[in-house]
């Protein structure tokens, strides 16, 4: 079973790296970019387990290691 975990900064948390990327895109001539938020993606291959157990395990992984839940949100996509 394969999953993708998307981790992004919560709304309202400053994102200086996203702002720098947005500025750079504007400087490269990409007009119309109003804002950029950056994040990270984890692709996780798991042994064959049932979907409910896998989702529970992935949620625990996010809370304990993959995301700083004070400032980051996460979502899990089963592939």
C-alpha distances in whole Angstrom, upper triangle without the diagonal:
4,7,10,13,17,20,23,27,28,31,34,33,34,32,35,32,32,35,36,34,35,39,38,36,40,42,40,41,38,40,39,36,37,34,31,29,26,23,20,17,14,11,8,6,5,6,6,7,9,8,12,11,8,11,14,12,12,15,17,15,17,20,21,20,18,21,25,25,29,29,25,23,19,17,13,11,8,7
4,7,10,13,17,20,24,25,28,31,30,31,29,31,29,28,32,32,30,31,35,34,33,36,38,36,37,34,36,35,33,33,31,28,25,23,20,17,13,10,7,6,4,6,9,9,11,12,10,13,13,10,11,14,13,11,14,16,14,15,19,19,18,16,19,22,23,26,26,22,20,16,14,11,9,6,5
4,7,10,13,16,20,21,24,27,26,28,26,28,26,25,29,30,27,29,32,32,30,33,36,34,35,32,34,33,30,30,28,25,22,20,17,14,10,8,6,5,6,8,11,12,12,13,10,13,13,9,9,12,11,8,11,14,12,12,16,17,16,13,15,19,19,23,22,19,16,13,10,7,6,4,5
4,6,10,13,17,18,21,24,23,24,22,25,22,21,25,26,23,25,28,28,27,30,32,31,32,29,31,29,26,27,24,21,18,16,13,10,7,6,5,6,9,11,15,16,16,16,14,15,16,12,11,14,13,10,12,14,12,11,15,16,15,12,13,17,17,21,20,16,14,10,8,6,5,6,7
4,6,10,13,15,18,21,20,21,19,22,20,19,23,24,22,24,27,27,26,29,31,30,32,29,30,29,25,26,22,19,16,14,11,8,6,5,7,8,11,13,16,18,17,18,15,16,16,12,11,13,12,8,9,12,10,8,12,13,12,9,10,13,14,17,16,12,10,7,6,5,6,9,11
4,7,10,12,15,18,17,18,16,19,17,16,19,21,19,20,23,24,23,25,28,27,28,25,27,25,22,22,19,16,13,11,7,6,5,7,9,11,15,16,20,21,21,21,18,19,19,16,14,16,15,11,12,14,12,10,13,15,13,9,9,12,13,16,14,10,8,5,5,6,8,11,13
4,7,9,12,15,13,15,13,16,15,14,17,19,18,19,22,23,22,25,27,27,28,25,27,25,21,21,18,15,11,9,6,5,6,8,12,13,17,19,22,24,23,23,21,21,21,18,16,17,16,13,12,14,12,9,11,13,11,8,6,9,10,12,10,6,6,4,7,9,12,15,17
4,6,9,12,10,11,10,13,12,11,14,16,15,16,19,20,20,22,24,25,26,23,24,22,19,18,14,11,8,7,4,7,9,12,15,17,21,22,26,28,27,27,24,24,24,21,19,20,20,16,15,17,15,12,13,16,14,11,8,10,10,11,9,5,5,6,9,12,14,18,19
4,6,8,6,8,7,11,11,10,13,15,15,16,19,20,20,22,24,25,26,24,24,22,19,17,14,11,8,8,7,10,12,15,18,20,24,26,29,31,30,30,27,26,26,24,21,22,22,19,17,18,17,14,14,16,15,13,9,9,9,9,6,4,6,9,12,15,18,21,23
4,6,6,9,9,13,14,13,15,18,18,18,21,23,22,24,26,28,28,26,26,23,20,18,15,13,10,11,10,13,15,18,21,22,26,27,31,32,31,30,27,26,27,25,21,22,22,19,17,19,18,15,14,17,17,15,11,10,9,9,6,5,6,9,12,16,18,22,24
4,6,8,10,13,15,13,14,17,17,17,19,22,22,22,25,27,27,24,24,21,18,15,13,12,10,12,12,15,18,20,24,26,29,30,34,35,34,33,29,29,29,28,24,25,26,23,20,22,22,18,18,21,20,18,15,14,12,12,9,9,9,12,14,18,20,24,26
4,6,9,12,14,13,13,17,18,17,19,22,22,22,25,27,27,25,24,22,19,16,13,13,11,13,14,18,20,23,26,28,32,33,37,38,37,36,33,32,33,31,27,28,28,25,23,25,24,20,20,23,22,20,17,15,14,12,9,11,12,15,18,22,24,28,30
4,6,10,12,11,12,15,16,16,18,20,21,22,24,26,27,25,25,23,19,17,14,13,10,12,12,15,19,21,25,27,30,32,35,37,36,35,32,31,32,30,27,27,27,24,22,23,22,19,18,20,19,18,14,12,12,10,7,9,11,14,17,21,24,27,29
4,6,9,9,9,12,13,13,15,17,19,19,21,23,24,22,22,21,17,15,12,11,9,11,12,16,19,22,26,28,32,33,37,39,38,38,35,34,34,32,29,30,30,26,25,26,25,21,21,23,21,19,16,14,15,13,10,11,14,17,20,23,25,29,31
4,6,5,6,9,10,11,12,14,16,17,19,20,22,20,20,19,15,14,10,8,6,7,10,13,16,20,23,26,29,31,35,37,36,37,34,33,33,31,28,29,29,25,24,25,24,20,21,22,20,18,15,14,15,14,11,11,13,16,19,22,24,27,28
4,5,5,6,9,10,10,12,14,15,16,18,20,19,20,19,16,14,11,10,9,9,12,15,18,21,25,28,31,34,37,39,39,39,37,36,36,34,31,32,31,28,27,28,26,23,24,25,22,20,18,17,19,17,14,14,17,19,22,25,27,30,31
4,5,5,6,9,10,11,12,14,15,16,19,17,19,18,15,15,11,9,8,7,10,12,16,19,22,25,29,31,35,37,37,38,35,35,35,32,30,31,30,27,26,27,25,22,23,24,21,19,17,17,19,18,15,14,17,18,21,23,25,28,29
4,5,5,6,9,10,11,12,14,15,17,15,16,15,11,11,8,5,5,5,9,12,15,19,22,25,28,31,35,36,36,37,34,34,34,31,29,30,30,26,26,27,25,22,23,25,22,19,18,18,19,19,15,14,16,17,19,22,23,26,27
4,5,5,6,9,10,11,12,14,16,14,15,14,11,10,7,6,7,9,12,16,19,22,26,29,32,35,38,40,40,40,37,37,38,35,33,34,33,30,29,31,29,25,26,28,26,23,21,20,21,21,17,17,19,20,22,25,27,30,31
4,5,5,6,9,10,10,12,15,14,15,15,12,12,10,9,10,10,14,16,20,23,26,29,32,35,39,41,41,42,39,39,39,36,34,36,35,31,31,32,30,27,28,29,26,24,22,22,24,23,19,19,21,22,25,27,28,31,32
4,5,5,6,9,10,10,13,11,13,14,10,11,9,7,9,9,12,15,17,21,23,27,30,33,37,39,39,40,37,37,38,34,33,34,33,30,30,31,29,26,28,29,26,23,22,22,24,24,20,19,20,21,23,25,26,29,29
4,5,5,6,9,10,11,9,10,10,7,8,6,5,9,10,14,17,19,23,26,29,32,35,39,40,41,41,38,38,39,36,34,35,35,31,31,33,31,27,29,31,28,25,23,24,25,25,21,20,21,22,24,26,27,30,30
4,5,5,6,9,10,10,11,11,9,10,9,9,12,13,17,20,23,26,29,32,35,38,42,44,44,44,41,42,42,39,37,39,38,35,34,36,34,30,32,33,31,28,26,26,27,27,23,23,24,26,27,30,30,34,34
4,5,5,6,9,9,11,13,10,12,11,11,13,14,17,19,22,25,28,31,34,37,41,43,44,44,41,42,42,39,37,39,38,34,35,36,34,31,33,34,31,28,27,27,29,28,25,24,25,26,28,30,30,33,33
4,5,5,7,5,8,10,8,10,10,10,13,13,17,19,21,25,27,30,33,37,40,42,42,43,40,41,42,38,36,38,38,34,34,36,34,31,33,34,31,28,27,28,29,29,25,24,25,26,27,29,29,32,31
4,5,5,5,6,8,7,9,10,11,15,16,20,22,25,28,30,34,37,40,44,45,46,46,43,44,44,41,39,41,41,37,37,39,37,33,35,37,34,31,30,30,31,31,27,26,27,28,29,31,31,35,34
4,5,7,9,12,11,13,14,14,17,18,22,24,26,30,32,35,38,42,45,47,48,48,45,46,47,43,41,43,43,39,39,41,38,35,37,39,36,33,31,32,33,33,29,28,30,30,32,34,34,37,36
4,6,9,12,11,14,15,15,18,18,21,23,25,29,30,34,37,40,44,45,46,47,44,45,46,42,41,43,42,38,39,41,38,35,37,39,36,33,32,32,34,34,30,29,30,30,31,33,33,36,35
4,6,9,10,13,15,15,19,20,23,25,27,31,32,36,39,42,45,47,48,48,45,46,47,44,42,44,44,40,40,42,40,37,39,41,38,35,33,34,35,35,32,30,31,32,32,34,33,36,35
4,7,7,10,12,12,16,17,20,23,24,28,29,33,36,39,43,44,45,45,41,43,44,40,38,41,41,37,37,39,37,34,36,38,35,32,31,32,33,33,29,28,28,28,29,31,30,33,32
4,6,9,11,13,17,19,22,25,26,30,32,35,38,41,45,46,46,46,43,44,45,42,40,42,42,38,38,40,39,35,37,39,37,34,32,33,33,33,30,28,29,29,30,32,31,34,34
4,6,9,11,15,17,21,24,25,29,31,34,37,40,44,44,45,44,41,42,43,40,38,40,40,36,36,39,37,34,36,38,36,32,30,31,31,31,28,26,26,27,27,30,29,33,32
4,6,8,11,14,17,20,22,26,28,31,34,37,41,42,42,41,38,39,40,37,35,37,37,33,33,35,33,30,32,34,32,29,27,27,28,28,24,23,23,24,24,27,27,30,30
4,7,10,14,17,20,23,26,29,32,35,38,41,42,42,42,38,39,40,37,34,36,37,33,32,34,33,30,31,33,32,28,26,26,26,26,22,21,22,23,24,27,27,31,31
4,7,10,14,17,20,23,26,29,32,35,39,40,39,39,36,36,37,34,32,33,33,30,29,31,30,26,28,30,28,25,22,23,23,22,19,18,18,20,21,24,25,28,29
4,6,10,13,16,20,22,26,29,31,35,37,36,36,33,34,34,31,29,31,31,27,26,28,27,23,25,27,25,21,20,20,21,21,17,16,16,17,19,21,22,26,26
4,7,10,13,17,20,23,26,29,32,34,34,33,30,30,31,28,26,27,27,23,23,25,23,20,21,23,21,18,16,16,17,17,13,12,12,14,15,18,19,23,24
4,7,10,14,17,20,23,26,30,31,31,32,29,29,29,26,24,26,25,21,21,23,21,18,19,21,19,15,14,15,16,17,13,11,12,13,14,17,18,21,22
4,7,10,14,16,20,22,26,28,28,28,25,26,26,23,21,22,21,18,18,19,17,14,16,18,15,12,10,12,13,15,12,9,10,10,12,14,15,18,19
4,7,10,13,17,19,23,25,25,26,23,24,24,20,19,20,19,15,16,17,15,12,15,16,13,10,10,12,14,16,14,10,11,10,11,12,14,16,17
4,7,10,13,16,20,21,22,23,20,21,21,17,16,18,17,13,14,16,13,12,15,16,13,10,11,14,15,18,16,13,12,10,10,10,11,13,13
4,6,10,12,16,18,19,20,18,19,18,15,14,16,14,11,13,14,11,10,14,14,12,8,11,14,16,19,18,14,14,11,11,9,10,12,12
4,7,10,13,15,16,18,16,18,17,14,14,16,14,11,14,15,13,12,16,17,14,11,14,18,19,22,21,18,17,13,12,10,10,10,10
4,6,10,12,13,15,14,16,14,11,12,14,11,9,12,14,11,12,15,15,13,11,14,18,19,23,22,19,18,14,13,10,10,10,10
4,7,9,11,13,13,15,14,10,12,15,12,11,15,15,13,15,18,18,16,15,18,22,23,26,26,23,21,18,16,13,12,10,10
4,6,8,10,11,13,11,8,11,12,10,10,13,14,12,15,18,17,16,16,19,22,23,27,27,23,22,18,17,13,13,11,11
4,6,10,11,13,11,9,13,14,12,12,16,16,15,18,20,20,19,19,22,25,26,30,30,27,25,22,20,17,16,13,13
4,7,9,12,10,9,12,14,13,14,17,18,17,19,22,22,22,21,24,27,28,31,32,29,27,23,21,17,16,13,13
4,6,8,7,6,10,11,10,12,15,15,15,18,20,20,21,20,23,26,26,30,30,27,25,22,19,16,15,12,14
4,6,5,6,9,10,11,12,14,16,16,18,20,21,22,21,23,27,26,29,30,27,25,21,19,15,15,12,13
4,5,5,6,9,10,10,12,14,15,16,18,20,21,20,21,24,23,27,28,24,21,18,15,12,11,8,11
4,5,5,6,9,10,11,13,14,15,17,18,20,19,20,23,22,25,26,23,21,18,15,12,13,11,14
4,6,5,6,9,10,11,12,14,16,17,18,18,20,22,21,25,26,23,21,18,16,13,14,12,15
4,5,5,6,9,10,10,12,14,15,16,15,17,20,20,24,24,21,19,16,14,10,11,9,12
4,5,5,6,9,10,11,12,14,15,14,15,18,17,21,22,19,16,13,11,8,9,8,12
4,6,5,6,9,10,11,12,14,14,15,18,16,20,21,19,16,14,12,11,13,12,15
4,5,5,6,9,10,11,12,12,14,17,16,20,21,19,17,14,13,11,13,12,15
4,5,5,6,9,10,10,9,11,14,14,18,19,16,14,11,10,8,10,10,13
4,5,5,6,9,10,10,10,13,11,15,16,14,12,9,9,8,11,12,15
4,5,5,6,8,9,10,12,12,15,17,15,14,12,12,11,15,15,18
4,6,5,6,6,8,11,12,15,16,14,13,11,12,11,14,14,17
4,6,6,4,5,8,8,12,13,10,9,7,9,9,13,14,17
4,6,7,6,7,7,10,12,10,10,9,11,12,16,17,20
4,7,7,8,9,12,14,12,13,12,14,15,18,19,22
4,6,7,10,12,13,12,13,12,14,14,17,19,21
4,7,9,12,12,10,10,9,11,11,14,16,18
4,6,9,8,6,7,7,10,12,15,18,20
4,5,6,5,8,9,13,15,18,21,24
4,5,5,6,8,12,14,18,21,23
4,6,8,11,15,18,21,24,27
4,7,10,14,17,20,24,26
4,7,10,13,17,20,22
4,7,11,14,17,20
4,7,10,13,16
4,7,10,13
4,7,10
4,6
4
